Amino acid sequence: MITLNANAKINLTLDILGLREDGYHEVAMVMQEVSLHDTLSMEKSGAGIQLSITIEGQDGVLPADESNLCWKAAALVQREYGLTEGVSMELVKRIPMAAGLAGGSADAAAVLKGMNQLYGLGMTEERLCELGARLGSDIPFCLLGGTMLATGRGEVLTRLPSFPETYVVLAKPEAGVSTAWAYKTYDAGYDGPHPDNEAMLKAIGEGDRRKAAGLLCNVLEGITIKEHAVIESYRKMMLKQGAMASMMSGSGPTVFGLAEDEASAGRIAAAVKALDDKAAVYVAKTVV
């Protein structure tokens, strides 16, 4: 049996450049791996695919069938490599679902890595990313991790210097947000700010986390706040409690705050939990 961690991600920036001919959006975003993770255990089995899921710290049900990204990733590798043996998988979910943290993509990435390892397939990072991109735009990033500039539909990745190790408070409200709705609403008309990705890359290159914190920008944030005011409440509370910066990740609704240190992160997390006892709150770190 092998065991892998599937780490969440946050967006330090998220810009939408337009709608592509293939129906996807052209994006440019700086993505950062964080230590909040799901755990996947895998072993060979006689035939087929078996998947069991344990959800920790949150309500909800996640199908453990052909509709699950983990299942799809395993089935894709089986087809591509003509595998006749099966795989049994146990997933422990901690990353909140439908949260803008790429939890499902991270799990699928772990399955691709695990299948490669279990069966000694010798897939390169490039090959793993090619398969991952077939299943979801965030999966290539989840395969490679760290700090990346993501372009195209999110699958074209450029490795950046590591973001300085920083404590990150993550808070997901009870409300859910549809990614499709967020992008559709953006397409209907957006006149808000856009991130300065060039400046963000420079700040990261200089290892200046405070300057980078001042450059956080997500074009979907204002759109989503109009429908879910709780996101703005979390942001304000994090800043009031001393976060260097706070922003919504991805299409939301999770809000993250960059903390000066571990003690500050603890204060911020406690304050958000006191503000909304239904919030799912986590303290993590950027992965260097």
Backbone bond lengths (Angstrom), bond angles and torsions (degrees), N, CA, C in turn:
res aa  C-N    CA-C-N  psi(-1)  N-CA   C-N-CA  omega(-1)  CA-C   N-CA-C  phi
1 M - - - 1.474 - - 1.531 109.15 -
2 I 1.308 116.21 142.75 1.463 120.94 173.74 1.527 108.72 -120.65
3 T 1.330 115.86 151.44 1.462 121.56 -179.63 1.520 108.54 -128.53
4 L 1.341 115.63 132.94 1.460 121.39 -178.83 1.521 109.44 -130.45
5 N 1.326 115.65 145.94 1.457 121.47 171.34 1.520 109.51 -91.89
6 A 1.323 115.83 139.36 1.465 122.12 177.44 1.524 107.25 -115.10
7 N 1.338 116.56 104.14 1.462 121.19 -172.67 1.527 112.64 -85.34
8 A 1.330 114.73 146.62 1.461 121.82 176.56 1.527 110.44 -76.02
9 K 1.332 115.68 170.37 1.467 121.10 175.08 1.515 109.39 -132.31
10 I 1.330 114.57 156.35 1.461 121.23 167.60 1.524 107.95 -123.85
11 N 1.326 115.94 159.31 1.463 121.91 174.00 1.520 108.63 -99.74
12 L 1.316 117.05 121.74 1.466 120.33 171.54 1.520 110.01 -80.56
13 T 1.331 115.79 -31.64 1.466 121.68 169.21 1.525 108.51 -140.30
14 L 1.316 116.03 155.57 1.465 121.64 172.64 1.514 107.90 -149.26
15 D 1.334 116.32 114.24 1.462 121.80 177.79 1.522 108.72 -123.36
16 I 1.312 115.90 144.68 1.456 122.59 176.30 1.524 107.94 -113.63
17 L 1.321 116.39 123.35 1.457 121.49 -173.39 1.524 113.44 -98.65
18 G 1.326 116.47 -11.23 1.456 119.31 179.58 1.515 111.37 149.65
19 L 1.329 114.78 177.13 1.462 121.69 179.71 1.520 108.68 -98.48
20 R 1.316 116.70 130.12 1.458 122.50 -178.06 1.526 110.83 -85.85
21 E 1.329 115.12 163.66 1.465 120.21 178.88 1.518 112.15 -63.96
22 D 1.354 116.91 -26.92 1.465 119.40 -179.51 1.526 112.97 -83.22
23 G 1.344 116.50 4.05 1.455 120.16 177.55 1.514 114.14 94.04
24 Y 1.331 117.29 -14.62 1.464 120.69 176.09 1.526 109.87 -82.56
25 H 1.323 115.32 165.52 1.461 120.73 175.03 1.525 109.79 -94.99
26 E 1.325 115.52 140.82 1.459 121.61 172.33 1.527 107.21 -80.41
27 V 1.327 116.74 124.12 1.459 119.83 -175.20 1.528 110.54 -125.49
28 A 1.300 115.51 163.80 1.467 122.82 171.45 1.513 105.68 -144.97
29 M 1.326 116.72 113.97 1.462 119.22 -173.89 1.523 110.81 -149.47
30 V 1.311 114.82 147.26 1.453 121.31 174.74 1.528 107.29 -98.90
31 M 1.328 115.14 121.70 1.454 121.07 -175.24 1.521 109.86 -114.64
32 Q 1.323 115.62 145.99 1.462 121.61 -175.96 1.527 110.38 -133.62
33 E 1.325 116.15 127.35 1.462 121.97 174.81 1.526 109.58 -73.61
34 V 1.347 116.27 139.84 1.462 121.44 175.90 1.527 109.19 -126.93
35 S 1.337 115.51 165.06 1.462 120.08 -168.40 1.523 114.88 -81.00
36 L 1.327 119.07 -12.91 1.467 119.87 174.08 1.526 108.19 -59.90
37 H 1.334 117.10 128.19 1.461 117.91 -171.76 1.521 113.38 -146.38
38 D 1.312 114.65 154.06 1.458 123.46 164.31 1.525 107.36 -90.32
39 T 1.319 116.98 161.70 1.462 121.88 178.25 1.522 109.26 -122.45
40 L 1.323 115.82 129.14 1.464 122.10 -178.33 1.522 109.57 -119.31
41 S 1.326 116.47 125.39 1.465 122.15 173.44 1.519 108.39 -111.24
42 M 1.335 116.42 137.08 1.463 121.38 -175.01 1.524 110.00 -138.12
43 E 1.325 115.65 144.48 1.454 120.79 170.58 1.526 108.91 -151.05
44 K 1.320 115.08 156.57 1.457 119.83 177.96 1.522 109.63 -66.41
45 S 1.341 115.43 149.54 1.457 121.10 174.42 1.519 108.42 -136.79
46 G 1.299 115.77 175.43 1.469 119.66 -174.33 1.511 114.23 -59.56
47 A 1.307 116.64 -47.25 1.464 120.86 -178.27 1.521 109.51 -164.34
48 G 1.332 115.59 160.36 1.458 120.64 174.98 1.513 113.39 71.87
49 I 1.333 114.89 -162.24 1.462 122.66 -178.14 1.520 108.55 -130.67
50 Q 1.315 115.49 131.72 1.468 120.87 173.31 1.524 107.61 -122.43
51 L 1.326 116.19 135.42 1.459 121.52 -178.23 1.517 109.52 -138.51
52 S 1.326 116.58 126.19 1.467 121.54 172.55 1.526 108.27 -121.86
53 I 1.336 116.59 145.94 1.464 121.47 -174.28 1.521 109.98 -131.17
54 T 1.315 115.67 131.46 1.464 122.68 171.97 1.521 107.51 -116.04
55 I 1.319 117.21 125.95 1.460 121.67 -179.00 1.517 108.66 -104.72
56 E 1.337 115.62 122.76 1.456 121.52 -179.01 1.525 111.02 -107.65
57 G 1.318 116.14 134.34 1.453 121.30 168.70 1.515 116.29 73.65
58 Q 1.320 118.26 14.31 1.466 120.20 178.65 1.516 109.82 -156.23
59 D 1.305 114.97 155.91 1.460 120.78 175.30 1.522 108.70 -85.70
60 G 1.312 115.44 165.08 1.453 119.98 176.20 1.517 111.84 121.94
61 V 1.305 113.70 163.61 1.456 121.57 -179.72 1.515 107.98 -125.86
62 L 1.315 116.56 136.57 1.451 121.88 178.60 1.520 108.15 -120.74
63 P 1.334 118.11 118.87 1.468 119.89 -178.27 1.529 111.68 -59.68
64 A 1.320 115.32 137.40 1.473 120.72 178.42 1.526 108.96 -109.28
65 D 1.347 114.47 52.82 1.464 119.65 -176.26 1.530 109.68 -135.62
66 E 1.315 115.81 -161.94 1.472 121.42 -175.26 1.524 113.61 -60.27
67 S 1.332 117.43 -17.59 1.464 120.32 -179.61 1.527 112.37 -82.25
68 N 1.332 117.17 -12.93 1.458 121.33 -177.86 1.527 110.45 -78.93
69 L 1.338 116.64 139.40 1.466 120.17 -178.43 1.528 112.71 -62.59
70 C 1.325 117.18 -32.19 1.469 119.54 176.80 1.521 110.07 -61.85
71 W 1.320 115.70 -46.52 1.465 121.30 178.56 1.532 110.16 -60.53
72 K 1.324 115.45 -45.98 1.461 119.43 -178.45 1.527 111.61 -61.89
73 A 1.331 116.61 -38.47 1.463 120.34 -179.87 1.523 110.57 -66.17
74 A 1.327 117.13 -43.27 1.466 120.56 179.21 1.523 110.62 -64.63
75 A 1.335 116.01 -42.55 1.464 119.89 -179.21 1.521 111.50 -65.54
76 L 1.330 116.68 -36.80 1.463 120.52 178.75 1.530 110.64 -62.35
77 V 1.321 117.29 -44.25 1.470 120.32 179.69 1.529 110.13 -66.65
78 Q 1.317 116.82 -40.52 1.463 119.27 178.04 1.527 111.13 -58.07
79 R 1.338 115.84 -44.23 1.471 119.66 -179.52 1.519 111.19 -67.53
80 E 1.313 117.04 -46.16 1.458 121.41 -175.09 1.525 111.98 -63.39
81 Y 1.326 116.74 -33.49 1.461 120.40 -174.27 1.528 113.28 -112.41
82 G 1.319 116.64 8.48 1.458 120.80 175.62 1.518 113.24 59.31
83 L 1.314 116.96 38.53 1.464 120.71 -177.99 1.524 110.63 -75.46
84 T 1.304 116.37 132.44 1.470 120.46 178.52 1.523 111.47 -98.68
85 E 1.340 117.08 -24.02 1.457 119.63 175.93 1.528 109.54 -76.88
86 G 1.325 114.90 158.08 1.454 119.92 -179.82 1.515 112.41 -100.44
87 V 1.326 115.56 -172.66 1.459 121.21 178.67 1.527 108.81 -144.48
88 S 1.318 115.07 138.76 1.460 122.28 176.03 1.518 107.94 -111.50
89 M 1.330 117.38 129.57 1.460 122.08 -173.90 1.528 110.59 -128.30
90 E 1.317 115.78 138.54 1.463 122.67 173.49 1.524 107.97 -122.53
91 L 1.325 116.66 121.24 1.462 122.15 -176.99 1.523 109.78 -113.85
92 V 1.320 116.39 125.73 1.463 121.96 172.10 1.514 107.20 -105.19
93 K 1.336 116.37 114.68 1.466 121.29 -175.17 1.512 111.48 -97.02
94 R 1.336 114.73 123.28 1.464 121.96 172.90 1.524 111.35 -118.19
95 I 1.335 116.42 -32.11 1.466 119.95 177.61 1.524 107.80 -64.55
96 P 1.327 118.76 126.87 1.459 119.76 179.36 1.527 111.78 -58.77
97 M 1.319 114.77 146.12 1.465 120.28 -177.75 1.525 110.43 -85.93
98 A 1.344 115.89 149.67 1.469 122.32 179.50 1.525 110.56 49.59
99 A 1.339 115.06 51.25 1.463 119.98 -169.70 1.519 114.09 -121.05
100 G 1.340 118.54 -4.22 1.459 119.98 -175.65 1.513 112.97 81.69
101 L 1.363 116.66 18.67 1.466 121.74 -177.36 1.528 112.65 -115.03
102 A 1.322 117.43 6.69 1.465 123.16 176.34 1.523 112.82 61.79
103 G 1.326 117.58 34.30 1.460 120.57 -179.81 1.519 113.23 -60.14
104 G 1.319 116.97 -47.16 1.460 120.28 179.46 1.515 112.23 -64.66
105 S 1.325 116.52 -39.32 1.467 120.97 178.08 1.525 110.84 -65.88
106 A 1.333 116.49 -39.94 1.464 120.22 178.66 1.520 110.89 -62.84
107 D 1.330 116.61 -40.03 1.462 120.54 179.06 1.526 110.77 -64.95
108 A 1.326 116.63 -43.86 1.468 120.43 179.07 1.529 110.73 -63.07
109 A 1.332 116.48 -39.57 1.465 120.08 177.81 1.523 110.75 -61.71
110 A 1.336 116.33 -40.46 1.468 120.14 178.54 1.528 110.71 -63.96
111 V 1.323 117.24 -37.49 1.467 120.39 177.83 1.527 110.60 -63.88
112 L 1.321 117.16 -44.59 1.470 120.12 178.94 1.528 110.71 -59.99
113 K 1.326 116.96 -45.42 1.465 120.29 177.46 1.528 110.66 -62.06
114 G 1.332 115.11 -42.92 1.453 119.84 -177.62 1.520 113.01 -65.77
115 M 1.316 117.42 -41.52 1.469 120.77 177.57 1.523 110.25 -63.21
116 N 1.325 115.98 -40.64 1.462 121.15 178.13 1.528 110.69 -59.44
117 Q 1.337 115.40 -43.05 1.461 121.31 -178.27 1.533 111.54 -73.22
118 L 1.337 116.25 -46.78 1.471 119.93 -177.52 1.525 112.35 -58.89
119 Y 1.314 115.72 -42.32 1.461 120.52 -172.84 1.527 113.36 -101.46
120 G 1.339 116.79 4.14 1.457 119.45 177.87 1.519 113.09 55.77
121 L 1.343 115.69 46.34 1.468 120.13 -173.49 1.524 112.82 -80.60
122 G 1.307 118.01 -17.12 1.461 120.66 177.64 1.511 114.36 67.95
123 M 1.347 116.94 26.96 1.467 119.08 179.17 1.529 110.22 -68.82
124 T 1.315 116.27 134.47 1.455 121.69 174.66 1.528 109.66 -77.28
125 E 1.340 115.90 167.57 1.470 119.27 174.78 1.518 110.59 -58.02
126 E 1.334 116.63 -39.30 1.462 120.40 -179.86 1.529 111.07 -61.64
127 R 1.341 115.96 -43.60 1.464 120.36 179.67 1.532 111.10 -66.82
128 L 1.325 116.79 -42.47 1.460 119.99 177.84 1.531 110.80 -59.88
129 C 1.328 115.98 -42.92 1.466 119.88 -179.92 1.520 111.83 -67.26
130 E 1.320 116.71 -35.32 1.472 120.12 177.89 1.525 110.11 -63.04
131 L 1.333 116.86 -43.88 1.467 119.80 176.84 1.526 110.60 -66.67
132 G 1.331 116.10 -43.06 1.456 119.58 -178.58 1.517 112.97 -60.47
133 A 1.341 116.30 -39.43 1.470 120.54 -178.77 1.523 111.76 -63.83
134 R 1.324 117.14 -24.65 1.474 119.80 176.69 1.527 111.25 -68.00
135 L 1.329 115.89 -26.49 1.464 120.51 -174.57 1.525 112.83 -97.05
136 G 1.339 117.25 -28.90 1.462 119.54 -178.42 1.517 111.26 -177.98
137 S 1.321 116.08 145.95 1.467 120.99 -173.48 1.522 113.50 -67.69
138 D 1.350 118.19 -26.31 1.466 120.70 -178.58 1.524 112.63 -86.26
139 I 1.332 118.20 -12.12 1.465 119.62 -172.49 1.525 112.54 -65.80
140 P 1.343 120.34 -41.05 1.471 117.84 176.29 1.526 112.91 -55.78
141 F 1.336 117.47 -42.35 1.459 118.43 176.88 1.521 111.17 -61.55
142 C 1.328 117.07 -43.40 1.463 120.19 -178.74 1.524 111.53 -64.62
143 L 1.318 117.42 -27.12 1.464 120.91 175.78 1.527 111.45 -70.06
144 L 1.317 116.77 -38.96 1.466 121.24 -172.96 1.522 112.71 -96.61
145 G 1.332 117.73 -36.28 1.454 122.58 174.29 1.520 114.49 66.28
146 G 1.327 115.01 -164.57 1.454 120.81 -179.56 1.514 112.19 77.69
147 T 1.322 115.45 -136.95 1.464 123.06 179.28 1.518 107.48 -121.12
148 M 1.320 117.82 124.51 1.466 121.82 -172.95 1.530 111.62 -140.35
149 L 1.326 114.95 147.47 1.457 121.46 163.91 1.516 106.47 -93.09
150 A 1.328 116.70 123.01 1.461 121.97 -179.21 1.529 109.33 -111.25
151 T 1.324 116.02 125.93 1.461 121.73 178.49 1.528 108.98 -127.97
152 G 1.349 116.42 -166.79 1.459 119.01 -171.75 1.512 108.37 66.64
153 R 1.331 116.84 -132.16 1.465 119.41 172.84 1.530 110.54 -95.68
154 G 1.339 114.76 13.96 1.458 121.64 178.85 1.508 112.93 115.79
155 E 1.341 116.37 -7.17 1.465 121.20 -173.89 1.524 113.01 -97.18
156 V 1.337 118.03 -10.03 1.468 121.31 178.14 1.530 107.50 -92.38
157 L 1.329 116.74 112.25 1.460 121.22 -168.12 1.516 112.20 -115.81
158 T 1.321 115.37 138.76 1.460 122.37 174.34 1.519 107.56 -122.96
159 R 1.349 116.43 121.02 1.459 120.90 -179.25 1.527 110.34 -68.19
160 L 1.328 116.09 132.71 1.458 122.48 177.67 1.525 109.62 -112.26
161 P 1.326 117.62 161.90 1.469 118.32 171.25 1.527 109.16 -56.51
162 S 1.322 116.20 149.37 1.463 119.60 -178.24 1.529 111.14 -62.44
163 F 1.325 115.79 135.73 1.463 120.49 171.80 1.530 107.02 -65.23
164 P 1.342 118.29 135.92 1.470 119.64 -179.13 1.531 111.00 -53.97
165 E 1.339 115.74 141.63 1.469 119.50 -178.82 1.525 110.06 -56.19
166 T 1.325 115.03 124.45 1.460 121.53 -173.30 1.519 109.04 -143.08
167 Y 1.323 116.22 138.71 1.467 119.45 173.84 1.531 109.16 -73.68
168 V 1.325 114.22 139.30 1.459 121.25 -177.22 1.525 108.52 -127.85
169 V 1.332 116.58 126.39 1.462 121.49 173.74 1.525 107.76 -97.31
170 L 1.313 115.97 128.51 1.463 122.26 -179.68 1.523 108.47 -115.55
171 A 1.315 116.54 131.73 1.466 120.46 -179.52 1.522 109.62 -136.38
172 K 1.342 115.61 118.02 1.460 120.55 178.46 1.521 109.34 -108.41
173 P 1.329 117.39 121.59 1.463 119.82 176.49 1.521 111.17 -72.45
174 E 1.300 114.87 168.57 1.466 120.35 -179.10 1.531 111.27 -64.29
175 A 1.331 116.71 -31.49 1.463 121.30 -178.48 1.521 111.16 -64.89
176 G 1.325 116.28 152.20 1.451 122.16 175.27 1.523 110.33 -112.49
177 V 1.325 116.23 157.55 1.464 121.61 179.80 1.518 108.73 -131.13
178 S 1.314 116.19 132.46 1.460 121.85 175.94 1.525 109.28 -83.88
179 T 1.325 116.80 124.11 1.461 120.94 177.39 1.524 110.74 -59.70
180 A 1.330 116.32 -42.39 1.469 120.69 179.64 1.524 110.54 -60.01
181 W 1.350 116.48 -41.86 1.472 120.18 178.59 1.521 110.67 -62.32
182 A 1.330 117.28 -44.56 1.464 120.82 -177.15 1.519 111.19 -60.66
183 Y 1.335 117.27 -46.56 1.462 120.35 -179.10 1.531 111.03 -68.61
184 K 1.314 117.05 -37.73 1.474 120.35 178.94 1.526 110.44 -64.47
185 T 1.331 116.04 -40.54 1.463 120.29 178.69 1.526 110.18 -65.98
186 Y 1.315 117.17 -39.34 1.468 120.96 175.70 1.533 109.88 -59.55
187 D 1.333 116.70 -45.37 1.470 121.07 -178.29 1.524 112.15 -61.46
188 A 1.333 116.32 -28.34 1.465 120.42 -177.40 1.521 112.34 -71.45
189 G 1.312 116.60 -12.89 1.466 119.80 177.75 1.509 111.87 143.79
190 Y 1.347 116.69 117.52 1.464 121.28 -179.85 1.519 108.17 -133.57
191 D 1.328 116.07 129.69 1.464 119.39 -179.58 1.535 111.18 -130.17
192 G 1.324 115.30 23.45 1.456 119.46 -178.84 1.521 112.29 -91.52
193 P 1.319 117.03 -170.14 1.467 121.60 -177.61 1.526 112.46 -72.70
194 H 1.309 115.39 154.97 1.461 122.54 174.28 1.531 108.45 -117.84
195 P 1.319 117.86 149.40 1.467 119.40 -179.75 1.522 112.26 -69.01
196 D 1.320 114.63 152.38 1.460 121.99 172.46 1.532 106.62 -98.65
197 N 1.328 115.72 83.97 1.454 119.69 -175.92 1.530 112.38 -63.19
198 E 1.339 116.10 -34.35 1.466 119.18 179.68 1.525 110.57 -62.00
199 A 1.327 116.48 -43.66 1.460 120.50 178.48 1.527 111.10 -66.87
200 M 1.334 116.87 -37.93 1.462 120.47 178.40 1.526 110.76 -62.93
201 L 1.339 116.63 -44.23 1.461 119.86 178.72 1.531 111.06 -61.96
202 K 1.332 116.66 -37.72 1.466 120.82 179.30 1.535 110.07 -65.70
203 A 1.334 116.21 -44.13 1.462 120.21 -179.51 1.532 111.26 -63.44
204 I 1.328 116.00 -41.85 1.466 120.02 178.56 1.525 109.94 -65.77
205 G 1.328 116.35 -41.48 1.457 120.70 178.44 1.518 112.51 -60.85
206 E 1.333 115.98 -31.45 1.464 120.87 179.38 1.525 111.89 -85.72
207 G 1.339 116.16 -4.78 1.459 119.85 -177.79 1.517 113.30 68.83
208 D 1.340 116.90 25.19 1.465 122.01 -175.77 1.531 108.88 -99.24
209 R 1.327 115.94 91.36 1.467 118.48 -175.37 1.521 112.48 -70.30
210 R 1.330 117.37 -28.39 1.473 118.40 179.17 1.529 110.43 -69.80
211 K 1.329 116.89 -41.39 1.460 119.60 176.58 1.528 109.74 -64.35
212 A 1.338 117.00 -42.48 1.464 120.91 178.42 1.522 110.82 -61.87
213 A 1.320 116.83 -40.23 1.463 120.42 179.37 1.527 111.34 -59.90
214 G 1.330 116.23 -35.37 1.460 119.98 179.26 1.512 114.26 -73.02
215 L 1.322 116.85 -7.98 1.464 121.65 -177.29 1.528 112.93 -107.40
216 L 1.334 118.55 5.24 1.464 120.43 177.44 1.530 109.71 -57.05
217 C 1.327 116.04 134.48 1.472 119.81 178.55 1.517 109.15 -160.57
218 N 1.324 116.24 132.76 1.460 123.29 -179.06 1.526 107.98 -136.67
219 V 1.329 117.47 114.44 1.467 120.22 -175.33 1.525 112.93 -66.17
220 L 1.331 117.48 -17.16 1.463 119.81 179.80 1.529 112.51 -87.42
221 E 1.325 116.84 -12.12 1.464 119.65 -173.47 1.531 112.35 -63.06
222 G 1.335 117.08 -52.32 1.461 120.10 -177.58 1.510 112.41 -61.02
223 I 1.329 116.01 -37.20 1.471 121.27 177.85 1.519 110.44 -60.68
224 T 1.329 115.81 -45.82 1.457 120.48 -174.97 1.521 111.20 -74.32
225 I 1.341 117.60 -34.55 1.458 120.93 178.56 1.528 111.19 -61.43
226 K 1.330 117.28 -34.07 1.474 120.08 179.25 1.525 111.69 -59.66
227 E 1.320 116.58 -30.22 1.461 121.20 -179.90 1.527 112.23 -96.74
228 H 1.323 116.78 -24.33 1.469 121.30 -176.13 1.526 108.77 -134.58
229 A 1.326 115.65 85.41 1.467 121.18 -175.76 1.519 112.27 -63.47
230 V 1.328 117.26 -20.03 1.461 120.89 -179.51 1.527 111.22 -60.22
231 I 1.333 117.17 -28.53 1.464 120.83 178.89 1.522 110.18 -61.70
232 E 1.324 116.61 -44.45 1.462 120.82 178.24 1.529 110.66 -66.00
233 S 1.331 116.86 -35.20 1.465 120.33 178.02 1.519 110.77 -62.38
234 Y 1.337 116.19 -43.07 1.463 119.94 177.81 1.529 110.54 -62.96
235 R 1.333 116.13 -44.86 1.469 120.49 -178.60 1.533 110.06 -58.44
236 K 1.315 116.22 -48.95 1.466 120.25 -177.63 1.518 111.45 -62.76
237 M 1.326 116.52 -39.79 1.456 119.83 -179.69 1.526 110.78 -66.05
238 M 1.341 116.94 -42.05 1.470 120.27 178.80 1.524 110.98 -61.10
239 L 1.331 116.02 -43.40 1.471 119.80 179.65 1.526 111.03 -67.40
240 K 1.312 116.62 -39.90 1.471 121.02 178.24 1.513 111.15 -60.61
241 Q 1.337 116.10 -34.37 1.466 120.95 -178.25 1.533 113.00 -87.69
242 G 1.334 116.60 7.07 1.449 119.49 170.92 1.512 116.87 104.05
243 A 1.348 118.50 10.31 1.461 119.67 175.94 1.526 109.78 -61.35
244 M 1.332 116.69 141.72 1.467 120.81 176.48 1.530 110.09 -63.89
245 A 1.329 115.91 -34.44 1.460 122.40 178.61 1.512 107.81 -164.96
246 S 1.326 116.23 160.24 1.456 120.67 178.60 1.522 108.80 -147.75
247 M 1.343 116.35 142.18 1.461 120.77 -177.64 1.524 109.59 -159.95
248 M 1.310 115.36 159.21 1.457 121.50 172.56 1.526 109.36 -77.03
249 S 1.327 117.25 142.64 1.458 121.24 178.40 1.529 110.74 -97.57
250 G 1.322 115.78 137.28 1.469 120.46 176.49 1.517 111.87 56.58
251 S 1.331 115.60 -137.78 1.467 120.56 177.35 1.521 111.11 -89.23
252 G 1.332 116.39 7.45 1.452 121.84 174.14 1.524 113.25 83.62
253 P 1.333 113.73 -175.29 1.461 127.86 5.80 1.534 114.90 -94.95
254 T 1.341 118.87 8.02 1.462 119.59 -177.21 1.524 111.35 -64.61
255 V 1.329 115.16 136.64 1.459 123.00 176.14 1.525 107.29 -110.34
256 F 1.327 116.68 138.79 1.457 119.21 175.79 1.519 110.08 -122.74
257 G 1.323 114.33 152.73 1.452 121.00 175.58 1.516 109.43 -128.08
258 L 1.320 117.25 136.31 1.463 122.45 176.88 1.527 107.72 -91.03
259 A 1.334 115.92 120.15 1.466 121.17 -173.91 1.522 111.14 -101.60
260 E 1.324 115.70 152.25 1.464 121.34 178.94 1.525 111.40 -64.88
261 D 1.349 116.02 -40.07 1.455 120.54 -176.38 1.525 108.85 -159.81
262 E 1.333 116.21 -177.27 1.463 120.41 -175.54 1.525 112.03 -64.98
263 A 1.326 116.75 -40.64 1.465 119.76 -179.39 1.525 110.71 -63.70
264 S 1.324 116.66 -42.45 1.456 121.12 178.02 1.527 110.53 -62.77
265 A 1.325 116.48 -41.30 1.469 120.50 178.68 1.522 110.73 -60.27
266 G 1.332 116.48 -41.19 1.463 120.08 178.66 1.511 112.11 -62.68
267 R 1.340 117.36 -41.77 1.468 121.15 178.69 1.527 110.77 -64.28
268 I 1.316 116.38 -43.71 1.467 120.52 -179.18 1.529 110.06 -62.90
269 A 1.328 116.15 -45.67 1.467 119.86 -179.30 1.522 111.09 -61.40
270 A 1.322 116.72 -43.82 1.466 120.39 -179.61 1.522 111.48 -63.94
271 A 1.326 116.94 -37.89 1.467 120.86 -178.78 1.523 111.10 -67.73
272 V 1.327 117.19 -40.73 1.469 119.97 178.89 1.521 109.81 -66.34
273 K 1.324 116.64 -40.73 1.464 120.27 179.45 1.521 110.79 -64.49
274 A 1.347 117.06 -37.46 1.462 120.55 176.85 1.520 111.48 -67.64
275 L 1.330 116.38 -34.34 1.470 121.31 178.21 1.517 111.07 -66.70
276 D 1.356 116.47 -39.81 1.461 121.33 -176.37 1.529 108.09 -145.39
277 D 1.334 116.19 101.43 1.456 118.68 -175.54 1.530 112.88 -72.46
278 K 1.336 116.31 -6.08 1.475 119.81 176.60 1.531 111.88 -92.15
279 A 1.323 116.06 -5.70 1.467 119.58 179.86 1.523 110.60 -70.44
280 A 1.321 115.41 143.53 1.474 121.28 171.27 1.524 106.31 -92.85
281 V 1.327 117.22 112.72 1.470 121.99 -172.56 1.523 109.78 -118.68
282 Y 1.335 115.72 134.74 1.460 121.69 -177.46 1.530 108.87 -136.70
283 V 1.319 115.86 149.18 1.455 122.03 170.97 1.534 107.42 -112.27
284 A 1.309 116.87 123.32 1.461 122.31 -179.44 1.512 108.70 -132.95
285 K 1.327 116.21 -175.68 1.458 121.74 174.99 1.523 109.57 -133.43
286 T 1.323 116.03 153.37 1.459 118.87 171.36 1.526 108.29 -65.67
287 V 1.331 116.33 144.28 1.461 121.16 -179.13 1.518 108.17 -94.18
288 V 1.321 116.35 121.11 1.456 122.40 -178.12 1.523 108.47 -93.45
